[in-house]
Amino acid sequence: MAQNTISEDGRITRDARSRYRTAQREEAGAHGAYEGETRRAGGTPRAEVTVRRESTPAAAAAYFGEDVAEVVVRERRMYDGDRVVQLADTWIPADVAEAAGIEQVDTGVGGIISRMAEAGFAQTEVVEDVKQRPATAAEAEALGVAPDSLLLEITHVGHTAAGRAVEVTRHTLGPGWTLRYSVPLD
């Protein structure tokens, strides 16, 4: 089974080959992929979460379309022990968030993806775009890097079988990450 690793010097390998599968997100009561994978790697996961509603920002509207005027925003600082290792901002169409009951901080075992599936919005395809960009001042402070340091950003978009985008998450990774993907060859 694919699995994340954390080396002795704190470098994290994020193995995307299985991180979103239900068994991985819910293993041992984990409240989502990050918690499950960090525990499996021997780390100590925790997150500071804020939740609010707002008008759909342009970055999310590009995926949701013009029909989604309001989103629920979940902003997270994700830790391994006391070290912030990533910032994750998630936008969810308000109707999906309401149906899935994910406007509270603690979304339960499996996190928002499990709650969406239970509400009839199961994600059957995930597309992730990865780019490198300079840190903003706030990101540099949170992640303990110099302003304008180059960081990896993953834009994760989860789609239902009908093709509807139901989640857009921007993961901003601190230093020391390796990303691992697998592509099936036919």
N, C-alpha and C positions, 0 to 999 in steps of 0.2 A: 504494500500500500504506500502510495506517495505520502510524504510527510515533511512538514517544515523542520528545520534544524536551527539551533542557536549554538554557535561555537563558543569556546571558552572565552574568546575576546569580545563576545557579544554580537558578532555578525550573524544576521538572520538570513536564511534561505527560505523564501516564500514559495512553496510548491503548489501551484495552481491546478495541478492535475486532478485533485480530489477535494479541495478545500470547501467547495459549495455543496457537496453531497450531504444529504440529510444525516447519515450516520456520523459524518465528520463534524457537522455543525452542532449536533446534539449529544455527542459522546460524553458520558459521565456528567450529564446535566449542563453541558456548556451552553452559554447563551449566545451562540453564533460562531462563525468560522474562526475569527481571531482568537477567541477564548479557547476553543478546542485545540487549534493548532499550536498555540503557545504552550498550553499545558503538556501536549504530547511531546513537545521539544524540550521539556524540562524547565520552562520559564514560569513566571508568575504574572499572569495577565490581570489587568484591571483597566477600567475605562471611566473617564469623567464624561458624562453625557448631558447635553442640553437639548430640549425639544421645543419647537415653536412652529407656528404657521406664518406663512408670508406669501406674497404674490410670487408667481413662478419666475425665477431669474432667467435671463437669456441663456445661460449655460445649460440649464435643464430643459427649457422650452424647445431647444433645438432637437431634443430626443422625444419629448412628450407631445409636441405639437401645440397648436394654438388653442385647442379645446381645454387645456389644463391651465386654469387661471390661478389656482391656489395649490400650494404644496405644504407638506409637513417637512420640516427640516430637522435632521438629527445631526448635531455636531458632536464629535467625539475626540478626546485626547486619549490615545491608547498607549498603555504602559506595559513594560516588562519590568516588574518590581517597581523601583522608583524612577526608572528612566523612560521618558516619553520616546516612543519609537515610531509613531505615526499619528497623523491627524486625518480624520475621516469625516467628510461632510456628505450627508445623504439627503436627497430630495425624493419625495414620494408624492404622487398625486393625492390630494386630500380625500377623494372618494375611496381610494385604495386603503389609505391609512385608517380611515373611519371603519371600513368594513373589516379590516384586519385587527383593529384594536391596538394600534402601535403608536399612539400619541403619548404614551407614558415612557419614562426613562427605562424601566425594566420590561423588556418584551418577552421574557421567559425563555425556556429551553429552546435552542435552535435559532433564536433571534427573529428579526423581521422577515427573513425568507420563509421560515416555518410558519409564522403567523399569516403571511400572504397566501401560502399554499392552502392552509386551512380555510381561508376565506374565498377560495376559488381563483386566486391569482398566482398559481404556481409558476415559478420561473423555469422555463425549459431551455432557454439559451442565454448565455452571458457573453457579452463582448467587452473586452478590456483593451483600451488604448493606453500605451505607456509612452511618456515623453519625459525629457529632462528639461528643467527650467530653473531660473534663479529663485531663491527663497524670498518671500516678502519679509518685511521687518518683523511682523508678528510671528510668522513661521520660524524664522531664524531664532527668535527669542525662545519660542516653545520647544524647538528641537535642539537648542544648544549649539547652533552653527553660526558662522559669520554671515552677516547680511550679504545677499547676492550669491551665497554658496549654491552650487548646482544640486538640485534634489530630483528624485524620481517622483512622477505623478502618474497614478493609474486612474483612468476614468472607466468605471465599471458601469455597464448598462445591462439590467436584467429585463428579459422579455418573456411574456407568456407564450403559450403555443399558438395563440391567435396573432402574435406579433406585436402586442401592446407593450410598450416600455412602462414598467411599473416601479423601477428604481434606477436612480443615477447616483453613484457614489464617487466622490473624488478622494482618493487616498493619497496623501502626501507623506512620503517615506523619509525618515531621518537617515543619517549616514549608515553605511554598513549593510545594505540590503542586496541580495541577489534574487532575481525573479526566475522561476523555472516553469516552463510551459511544455505541453506535448501536443503534437498535431497528428491525428490519425491519417495514415496514408492508404489510399485505396488502390 
